[in-house]
Amino acid sequence: MLLDWLAYLPFFNVVFRQKPSAPFARTDRIFGFVLGLIWVISCIALMWGGPIMRLIGLGLLFAIFRHYYINQRWTNIRRGCGAPGFMAYWIVFYLFILEGCCWLDASGVVPGAVLALMKYDFALIMLCAGAYKMCSGYLREGGMEYGQANPFWGYFWTFFRHQNTRAPFFRVMNGLACGIEVVAGVLMLTPNLWVQFAGAAMVSLSFIYVGCLIRLGRLAFLMAVIPLIFWPAMGLSLVQTTHPLSSPLLLPWMIDGCVALIFVIMLTMGVIKFMQYVNLFANRKFPSFLQNSLTRLANLWPVIIWRVFTVDVTNFFIRLYSVSGKGEVTPLVHETTTFNYRNGSRLWLKLRFLHVTESIALASVFTTLKYFPSKPELFRDKLVRYAHSVVPSMPYSPAALRFEYVSLQKTESGFAFIPVGSHTVDLQTDVITEDKYLPEFDYARPAAHSPVRESAEVGAYTPRSS
């Protein structure tokens, strides 16, 4: 988490703002400094502090991550920093609960139940991620190859861009990408500890490999470390009560109640997952009261469908240009500069856009056109807000910013980068001017084999027709 804070430094005040919808102000820098200081002190407490400091440090990080990564997931243009933010919150949340339960329950029963919930939750996440990949084109040549050839996501995009898109390597990679997650998820749900660990080891090894090819930042390494909770010795160490209170606060009936509550949570999570898949793939909803109740619980916990690294997100990228008052156009974010590791120009801006959460944020602005095609005002609002968020990272204030949409399309010799249109945001009036280069191109069209369709509301998978 300390390294995470360090990676955010080039644009920390932009990501972690007090009022993300308001214009950038000096108070954001003061607020960012205080927030960053709390973050660093909390990390130091986790590494070198005693039991009390460790619990306080986890509590502070939990509060920060819950607010920015979860509560603002559906309202902020940064989309809660995507999967990297979600998993940072996820691990801090469970460690905080485990640490607190070890204090409250000297018997270790409740911490053991929390650890079981943690394992169950992680197994569901991996099973869900793999299943969605299978259902969205990974088994039909629509998967990892787009991300590897895309400057937004691939470390070696210049190499993969010119490879045969039908090469056996890509087919094997796509099959393994979804197959390993599904098999590992099933293994981690079995009662045998060593079978669970075998599944967890598959996850760790796969993310170590993927982390060498795909620019996932800290997420790849975090996902490689989390499965260690399935190692029996690690599980025992997590629930050891080496610092219980002088007198237990939880009576036997309270312990039984906590264990029962955790069991109910596990059942509810499974039902929510089933509901979400019925909503998305069958285009059907549950009875209104049950649908609304489970949707609220899903956003509270949270429980989501893991649509990570699928073609709807990876088959395009955005070039960003600044436009002066005289109409002069200057590239800001481009594959030949920003995503060229030999080019050191505009270093501060480069460090921002090489961070995976920035790719997630910018891609999420434009996937709004696919997820909510009937609500163009959502896209316009996000694009204007994102444009204003870029200015603080620039050495000067442009008159406008131009966002050029580049589609990745397969050819016989590799991937072609085809600009299909642009949206220019006037930073003074917030007026957006669209220029479509290919009139037949439809931004809202999902990728082939994609189950994406419009939902009734943001943060839910309820069919719009309902």
C-alpha positions as CSV (number, residue, x, y, z in Angstrom):
1,M,0.0,0.0,0.0
2,L,2.9,2.3,0.6
3,L,4.3,1.6,-2.9
4,D,0.7,2.2,-4.2
5,W,0.8,5.7,-2.6
6,L,4.2,6.3,-4.2
7,A,2.9,5.4,-7.7
8,Y,0.0,7.8,-7.3
9,L,2.2,10.7,-6.3
10,P,2.4,12.3,-9.8
11,F,-1.4,12.9,-9.8
12,F,-2.4,12.1,-6.2
13,N,-4.3,15.4,-5.7
14,V,-6.3,14.7,-8.9
15,V,-7.4,11.2,-7.9
16,F,-8.0,11.8,-4.2
17,R,-9.9,15.1,-4.2
18,Q,-12.2,16.4,-1.5
19,K,-14.9,17.4,-4.1
20,P,-14.2,15.6,-7.4
21,S,-17.0,17.3,-9.3
22,A,-15.8,20.9,-8.4
23,P,-13.1,22.8,-10.2
24,F,-9.6,22.1,-9.0
25,A,-8.5,24.4,-6.2
26,R,-5.6,25.1,-3.9
27,T,-7.5,23.4,-1.1
28,D,-7.2,20.1,-3.1
29,R,-3.5,20.3,-2.6
30,I,-3.8,20.8,1.1
31,F,-6.3,18.1,1.4
32,G,-4.2,15.8,-0.7
33,F,-1.1,16.4,1.5
34,V,-3.0,15.6,4.7
35,L,-4.7,12.5,3.1
36,G,-1.3,11.3,1.8
37,L,0.3,11.8,5.2
38,I,-2.4,9.7,6.9
39,W,-1.9,7.1,4.2
40,V,1.8,6.9,4.7
41,I,1.6,6.9,8.5
42,S,-1.0,4.1,8.4
43,C,1.3,2.0,6.2
44,I,4.2,2.6,8.6
45,A,2.0,1.5,11.4
46,L,1.2,-1.8,9.6
47,M,4.8,-2.5,9.0
48,W,6.4,-1.5,12.3
49,G,3.6,-0.6,14.8
50,G,2.3,-2.6,17.7
51,P,-1.1,-4.3,17.8
52,I,-3.0,-1.1,18.6
53,M,-1.3,0.9,15.9
54,R,-1.8,-1.9,13.4
55,L,-5.5,-1.9,14.0
56,I,-5.7,1.9,13.8
57,G,-3.7,1.9,10.6
58,L,-6.0,-0.6,9.0
59,G,-9.0,1.3,10.1
60,L,-7.7,4.6,8.5
61,L,-6.9,2.9,5.3
62,F,-10.3,1.2,5.3
63,A,-12.0,4.5,5.6
64,I,-10.0,6.1,2.8
65,F,-10.3,3.2,0.4
66,R,-14.0,2.7,1.1
67,H,-14.8,6.3,0.3
68,Y,-12.7,6.6,-2.9
69,Y,-12.7,3.0,-4.3
70,I,-16.2,1.9,-3.4
71,N,-18.5,4.8,-2.5
72,Q,-17.4,6.8,-5.5
73,R,-17.3,3.8,-7.9
74,W,-20.4,4.8,-9.8
75,T,-20.3,8.6,-9.4
76,N,-16.6,9.6,-9.9
77,I,-15.1,9.7,-13.4
78,R,-12.2,7.5,-12.0
79,R,-14.6,4.6,-11.6
80,G,-13.1,3.9,-8.1
81,C,-9.8,3.2,-9.8
82,G,-11.2,0.0,-11.2
83,A,-10.0,-3.4,-10.2
84,P,-6.8,-2.1,-8.6
85,G,-8.8,0.1,-6.3
86,F,-11.4,-2.6,-5.6
87,M,-8.8,-5.2,-4.6
88,A,-6.9,-2.7,-2.4
89,Y,-10.1,-2.0,-0.5
90,W,-10.9,-5.7,-0.4
91,I,-7.7,-6.8,1.3
92,V,-7.6,-3.9,3.7
93,F,-11.3,-4.5,4.6
94,Y,-10.7,-8.2,5.5
95,L,-7.4,-7.6,7.3
96,F,-9.2,-4.9,9.4
97,I,-12.0,-7.2,10.3
98,L,-9.6,-10.1,11.0
99,E,-7.5,-7.9,13.3
100,G,-10.5,-6.6,15.2
101,C,-12.0,-10.1,15.6
102,C,-8.7,-11.4,17.0
103,W,-9.0,-8.8,19.7
104,L,-12.6,-9.6,20.5
105,D,-12.6,-13.4,20.3
106,A,-9.8,-15.1,22.1
107,S,-11.1,-18.5,21.0
108,G,-10.3,-17.8,17.4
109,V,-13.7,-19.1,16.2
110,V,-14.9,-15.8,14.8
111,P,-11.6,-14.9,13.1
112,G,-11.6,-18.4,11.6
113,A,-15.1,-17.8,10.2
114,V,-14.0,-14.4,8.8
115,L,-11.0,-16.1,7.1
116,A,-13.4,-18.7,5.6
117,L,-15.6,-15.8,4.2
118,M,-12.5,-14.2,2.8
119,K,-11.5,-17.3,1.0
120,Y,-15.0,-17.9,-0.3
121,D,-15.3,-14.3,-1.5
122,F,-11.9,-14.5,-3.4
123,A,-12.9,-17.8,-4.9
124,L,-16.1,-16.3,-6.2
125,I,-14.3,-13.3,-7.6
126,M,-11.9,-15.6,-9.6
127,L,-14.7,-17.9,-10.7
128,C,-16.8,-14.9,-11.8
129,A,-13.9,-13.3,-13.7
130,G,-13.2,-16.5,-15.6
131,A,-16.8,-17.3,-16.4
132,Y,-17.4,-13.8,-17.8
133,K,-14.3,-14.1,-20.0
134,M,-15.7,-17.4,-21.3
135,C,-19.0,-15.8,-22.1
136,S,-17.6,-12.7,-23.7
137,G,-15.5,-14.0,-26.5
138,Y,-12.3,-15.4,-25.0
139,L,-12.9,-18.8,-26.5
140,R,-13.7,-17.2,-29.9
141,E,-10.5,-15.3,-30.4
142,G,-11.5,-12.1,-28.7
143,G,-9.4,-11.8,-25.5
144,M,-5.9,-11.2,-24.4
145,E,-4.5,-10.3,-27.8
146,Y,-6.4,-7.0,-27.8
147,G,-4.9,-6.0,-24.5
148,Q,-1.4,-7.1,-25.5
149,A,-1.5,-5.0,-28.7
150,N,-3.2,-2.0,-27.0
151,P,-0.8,0.9,-25.8
152,F,-3.2,1.5,-22.9
153,W,-2.6,-2.0,-21.5
154,G,0.3,-3.9,-23.0
155,Y,4.0,-3.4,-22.1
156,F,5.1,-4.9,-25.4
157,W,2.3,-3.5,-27.6
158,T,4.7,-2.6,-30.4
159,F,5.6,-6.3,-30.7
160,F,2.2,-7.8,-30.4
161,R,0.6,-5.3,-32.7
162,H,2.4,-6.9,-35.6
163,Q,1.7,-10.6,-34.8
164,N,-0.7,-12.9,-36.6
165,T,-3.9,-12.4,-34.7
166,R,-4.9,-16.1,-35.4
167,A,-1.6,-17.5,-34.1
168,P,-2.0,-20.5,-31.8
169,F,-0.2,-18.6,-29.0
170,F,-3.2,-16.2,-28.7
171,R,-5.7,-19.0,-28.7
172,V,-3.8,-20.8,-25.9
173,M,-3.5,-17.6,-23.9
174,N,-7.2,-16.9,-24.2
175,G,-8.1,-20.4,-23.1
176,L,-5.7,-20.4,-20.2
177,A,-6.8,-16.8,-19.1
178,C,-10.4,-17.9,-18.5
179,G,-9.9,-21.6,-17.9
180,I,-7.4,-21.1,-15.1
181,E,-9.6,-18.7,-13.3
182,V,-12.6,-21.0,-13.5
183,V,-10.8,-24.1,-12.4
184,A,-8.9,-22.3,-9.6
185,G,-12.2,-20.8,-8.4
186,V,-13.8,-24.2,-8.2
187,L,-10.7,-25.7,-6.4
188,M,-10.7,-22.9,-3.9
189,L,-14.3,-23.6,-3.0
190,T,-13.6,-27.3,-2.1
191,P,-13.2,-28.3,1.6
192,N,-9.8,-29.8,1.2
193,L,-7.1,-27.3,2.3
194,W,-4.4,-28.6,0.0
195,V,-6.8,-28.7,-3.0
196,Q,-7.7,-25.1,-2.1
197,F,-4.0,-24.1,-2.1
198,A,-3.5,-25.8,-5.5
199,G,-6.2,-23.5,-6.9
200,A,-4.7,-20.5,-5.2
201,A,-1.2,-21.3,-6.5
202,M,-2.7,-21.4,-10.1
203,V,-4.0,-17.8,-9.5
204,S,-0.6,-16.6,-8.2
205,L,1.4,-18.1,-11.0
206,S,-1.0,-16.8,-13.7
207,F,-0.9,-13.2,-12.4
208,I,2.9,-13.3,-12.1
209,Y,3.0,-14.2,-15.8
210,V,0.3,-11.7,-16.8
211,G,2.0,-9.0,-14.8
212,C,5.0,-9.3,-17.0
213,L,3.0,-8.7,-20.2
214,I,0.0,-6.5,-19.2
215,R,0.3,-3.1,-17.5
216,L,-1.8,-3.9,-14.5
217,G,0.5,-2.1,-12.1
218,R,0.3,-3.2,-8.5
219,L,-2.9,-5.2,-9.1
220,A,-1.0,-8.1,-10.7
221,F,1.3,-8.5,-7.7
222,L,-1.4,-8.0,-5.2
223,M,-3.4,-10.8,-6.9
224,A,-0.4,-13.0,-6.8
225,V,0.1,-12.4,-3.0
226,I,-3.6,-12.6,-1.8
227,P,-3.8,-16.4,-2.6
228,L,-1.3,-17.0,0.2
229,I,-4.3,-16.9,2.6
230,F,-5.1,-20.4,1.3
231,W,-1.7,-21.8,2.5
232,P,-2.7,-23.6,5.7
233,A,0.2,-22.1,7.7
234,M,-0.7,-18.6,6.6
235,G,-4.4,-19.2,7.5
236,L,-3.4,-20.2,11.0
237,S,-1.2,-17.2,11.5
238,L,-4.0,-14.8,10.4
239,V,-6.4,-16.0,13.1
240,Q,-3.9,-16.4,16.0
241,T,-5.0,-14.3,19.0
242,T,-1.6,-13.1,20.2
243,H,-3.1,-9.9,21.7
244,P,-6.5,-10.6,23.2
245,L,-8.1,-8.2,25.5
246,S,-7.8,-8.9,29.2
247,S,-11.4,-10.1,29.2
248,P,-13.2,-11.4,26.1
249,L,-15.9,-9.0,24.8
250,L,-17.8,-11.7,22.9
251,L,-19.8,-14.1,25.0
252,P,-20.4,-17.7,23.6
253,W,-23.9,-16.8,22.3
254,M,-22.4,-13.7,20.5
255,I,-19.7,-15.9,18.9
256,D,-22.4,-18.3,17.6
257,G,-24.4,-15.3,16.3
258,C,-21.3,-13.9,14.5
259,V,-20.6,-17.3,12.9
260,A,-24.3,-17.6,11.8
261,L,-24.2,-14.1,10.4
262,I,-21.1,-14.9,8.3
263,F,-22.8,-18.0,7.0
264,V,-25.8,-15.9,5.9
265,I,-23.5,-13.4,4.2
266,M,-21.9,-16.3,2.2
267,L,-25.3,-17.6,1.1
268,T,-26.4,-14.0,0.2
269,M,-23.3,-13.4,-1.9
270,G,-24.0,-16.5,-3.9
271,V,-27.6,-15.5,-4.5
272,I,-26.5,-12.0,-5.6
273,K,-24.0,-13.4,-8.1
274,F,-26.7,-15.7,-9.5
275,M,-29.1,-12.7,-9.8
276,Q,-26.5,-10.6,-11.6
277,Y,-25.8,-13.2,-14.2
278,V,-29.5,-13.8,-14.8
279,N,-30.0,-10.0,-15.1
280,L,-27.1,-9.7,-17.6
281,F,-27.1,-12.8,-19.7
282,A,-30.8,-13.9,-19.6
283,N,-32.0,-10.2,-19.6
284,R,-34.4,-11.0,-16.9
285,K,-34.9,-9.6,-13.4
286,F,-36.1,-11.1,-10.1
287,P,-39.3,-9.9,-8.5
288,S,-39.1,-6.2,-7.8
289,F,-38.7,-6.3,-4.0
290,L,-36.1,-9.1,-4.1
291,Q,-34.2,-7.5,-7.1
292,N,-34.0,-4.0,-5.4
293,S,-33.0,-5.5,-2.0
294,L,-30.3,-7.7,-3.5
295,T,-29.0,-4.8,-5.7
296,R,-28.7,-2.6,-2.6
297,L,-26.8,-5.3,-0.7
298,A,-24.6,-5.8,-3.8
299,N,-23.6,-2.2,-3.8
300,L,-23.2,-2.1,0.0
301,W,-20.8,-5.1,0.3
302,P,-19.9,-4.7,-2.7
303,V,-20.5,-7.6,-5.1
304,I,-20.0,-7.0,-8.8
305,I,-19.6,-8.9,-12.1
306,W,-15.9,-9.0,-13.0
307,R,-15.8,-7.7,-16.5
308,V,-12.1,-7.1,-16.2
309,F,-10.0,-7.0,-19.4
310,T,-12.6,-8.0,-21.9
311,V,-12.8,-6.8,-25.5
312,D,-15.3,-4.0,-24.9
313,V,-12.6,-2.3,-22.8
314,T,-9.4,-3.3,-24.7
315,N,-10.4,-2.9,-28.4
316,F,-9.8,0.8,-28.4
317,F,-7.6,3.5,-26.9
318,I,-7.7,7.3,-26.8
319,R,-5.2,9.8,-28.1
320,L,-5.3,13.1,-26.3
321,Y,-4.4,16.5,-27.8
322,S,-4.3,20.0,-26.4
323,V,-5.7,22.8,-28.6
324,S,-4.6,26.4,-28.2
325,G,-6.7,29.5,-28.6
326,K,-5.2,29.9,-32.1
327,G,-6.2,26.3,-33.0
328,E,-2.7,24.8,-32.7
329,V,-2.9,21.1,-31.8
330,T,-0.3,19.4,-29.7
331,P,-0.2,15.7,-28.8
332,L,-0.4,15.0,-25.1
333,V,-1.1,11.3,-24.8
334,H,0.0,9.3,-27.8
335,E,1.5,5.8,-28.4
336,T,4.6,7.3,-29.9
337,T,5.4,9.4,-26.9
338,T,3.5,8.5,-23.7
339,F,3.6,4.8,-24.2
340,N,7.0,4.8,-25.7
341,Y,9.4,3.9,-22.8
342,R,12.4,5.4,-24.6
343,N,10.8,8.8,-24.8
344,G,11.2,10.8,-21.7
345,S,9.3,14.0,-22.7
346,R,6.5,15.3,-20.5
347,L,7.6,13.0,-17.8
348,W,5.1,14.1,-15.1
349,L,2.2,13.6,-17.5
350,K,3.7,10.4,-18.7
351,L,3.9,8.9,-15.2
352,R,0.2,9.7,-14.8
353,F,-0.9,8.1,-18.0
354,L,1.3,5.1,-17.5
355,H,-0.5,4.3,-14.3
356,V,-3.1,1.6,-15.0
357,T,-5.9,3.5,-13.1
358,E,-5.6,6.3,-15.6
359,S,-6.1,3.9,-18.5
360,I,-9.1,2.6,-16.6
361,A,-10.5,6.1,-16.0
362,L,-10.2,7.2,-19.6
363,A,-11.5,4.0,-21.0
364,S,-14.4,4.1,-18.6
365,V,-15.5,7.5,-19.9
366,F,-15.9,6.1,-23.4
367,T,-17.4,2.7,-22.5
368,T,-20.3,4.8,-21.2
369,L,-21.3,5.1,-24.8
370,K,-21.7,1.3,-24.9
371,Y,-23.2,0.8,-21.4
372,F,-25.7,3.6,-21.6
373,P,-26.3,4.5,-25.2
374,S,-29.7,6.0,-24.5
375,K,-28.2,8.5,-22.0
376,P,-25.6,10.5,-23.9
377,E,-25.7,13.2,-21.2
378,L,-23.8,10.7,-18.9
379,F,-21.0,10.5,-21.4
380,R,-20.9,14.3,-22.0
381,D,-20.8,15.0,-18.2
382,K,-18.0,12.4,-17.7
383,L,-15.9,13.7,-20.6
384,V,-16.1,17.3,-19.5
385,R,-15.2,16.4,-16.0
386,Y,-12.3,14.3,-17.1
387,A,-11.0,17.0,-19.4
388,H,-10.9,19.5,-16.5
389,S,-9.1,16.9,-14.4
390,V,-6.2,16.7,-17.0
391,V,-5.4,20.4,-16.8
392,P,-3.7,20.3,-13.3
393,S,-1.1,17.9,-14.7
394,M,-0.2,20.2,-17.6
395,P,2.4,23.0,-17.5
396,Y,0.0,25.3,-19.2
397,S,-3.8,25.8,-19.6
398,P,-5.1,25.0,-23.1
399,A,-8.2,26.3,-24.7
400,A,-9.6,22.9,-25.4
401,L,-8.7,19.2,-25.2
402,R,-9.3,16.8,-28.1
403,F,-10.0,13.1,-27.4
404,E,-9.4,10.9,-30.5
405,Y,-11.0,7.4,-30.4
406,V,-8.7,4.8,-32.0
407,S,-10.2,1.4,-32.8
408,L,-8.1,-1.8,-32.8
409,Q,-9.1,-3.9,-35.8
410,K,-7.6,-7.2,-36.8
411,T,-5.9,-7.6,-40.1
412,E,-3.9,-10.4,-41.7
413,S,-0.7,-8.9,-40.5
414,G,-1.7,-7.8,-37.0
415,F,-3.7,-5.0,-35.5
416,A,-4.5,-1.8,-37.3
417,F,-4.9,1.4,-35.3
418,I,-7.8,3.2,-37.0
419,P,-8.9,6.7,-35.7
420,V,-12.7,6.7,-36.1
421,G,-13.6,10.1,-34.5
422,S,-12.8,12.7,-32.0
423,H,-14.5,14.8,-29.3
424,T,-13.2,18.2,-28.5
425,V,-14.0,19.8,-25.2
426,D,-13.9,23.6,-24.9
427,L,-12.5,24.2,-21.4
428,Q,-14.1,27.6,-21.2
429,T,-17.7,26.8,-22.2
430,D,-17.7,23.0,-21.7
431,V,-19.1,22.6,-25.2
432,I,-18.3,19.3,-26.9
433,T,-17.7,19.2,-30.6
434,E,-17.8,15.8,-32.3
435,D,-16.0,15.0,-35.5
436,K,-16.6,11.5,-36.9
437,Y,-14.1,10.3,-39.4
438,L,-15.9,7.0,-40.2
439,P,-19.7,7.7,-40.3
440,E,-20.5,4.0,-40.2
441,F,-18.6,3.4,-37.0
442,D,-20.9,3.0,-33.9
443,Y,-19.3,3.8,-30.6
444,A,-22.2,2.1,-28.8
445,R,-21.9,-1.2,-30.6
446,P,-20.6,-3.9,-28.2
447,A,-17.8,-6.2,-29.3
448,A,-18.6,-9.5,-31.0
449,H,-19.9,-12.1,-28.6
450,S,-20.2,-9.5,-25.9
451,P,-23.2,-9.7,-23.5
452,V,-23.0,-6.0,-22.8
453,R,-26.4,-4.2,-22.9
454,E,-27.9,-1.2,-21.2
455,S,-29.0,-1.5,-17.6
456,A,-31.8,0.3,-15.9
457,E,-29.4,2.3,-13.7
458,V,-25.8,2.8,-13.0
459,G,-24.4,0.3,-10.5
460,A,-26.9,-2.4,-11.4
461,Y,-27.4,-5.1,-14.1
462,T,-31.2,-4.9,-14.1
463,P,-32.6,-5.0,-17.7
464,R,-33.5,-1.5,-18.9
465,S,-36.9,-2.8,-20.2
466,S,-38.0,-3.4,-16.6
